[in-house]
Amino acid sequence: MIINKLDSIEFRLKEWHDFTWLKKYGKAFWAADETGSGCIGFGMKNADKKYFCKIAGVNTIEAEVSPKESIEILKKAVRLYYDLRHPNLVKIIEHYEFFREWKEAGTN
């Protein structure tokens, strides 16, 4: 287990990741790192706006799937979310692939 940090928020993952690219959304005020999905979620605040950022494939300590599977699951969820869009649901403002390579456990 590795303690990672973004702004003043600490979170645990199986390996270190650089999340400084999230600073374009403001300052981290919350992290959800104990997920079986292999995703981590961050609450980011920029002035009066708050954002929820979900990142797949980071190998959370509770991950029940590989990083590669985590990425595929989140991609499918994004498509479903757009299909189910509704005024009472939080709006997706963007989604994209940030880093296409992942390291499977036991490979180089």
Secondary structure, 3 states (H helix, E strand, C coil): CEEEEECCEEEEECCCCCCHHHHHHCEEEEEECCCCCCCEEEEEEECCEEEEEEECCCCECCCCCCHHHHHHHHHHHHHHHHHCCCCCCCCCCCCCCCCCCCCCCCCC
